[in-house]
Amino acid sequence: MYTPKFQNAYDIQSTVIYVGTSGTGVATSEASWKIKKVVLDASGNPTSTKFAGDGLFTQVWDNRTGLTYT
């Protein structure tokens, strides 16, 4: 049986999509997530894509809206 190595989480707001990836079974409160923020225009087209912090698996999914994206 295949066991996925990663899990994904999505948070879709009006003009922002947060996409998080972590290891299987990692809690949303653990600092083991890689989080991407995609900003959309009024038509739903992406205008920017940025990663939280250093873009590594060091972020907390529960904190996604308050993180710094570069």
Protein Blocks (a to p, Z undefined) as FASTA:
>chain_A
ZZdfbdcdddddfkbccdddddehiafkbccbccddddddfkopafbdcdehjlpafbcf
klmmmpccZZ
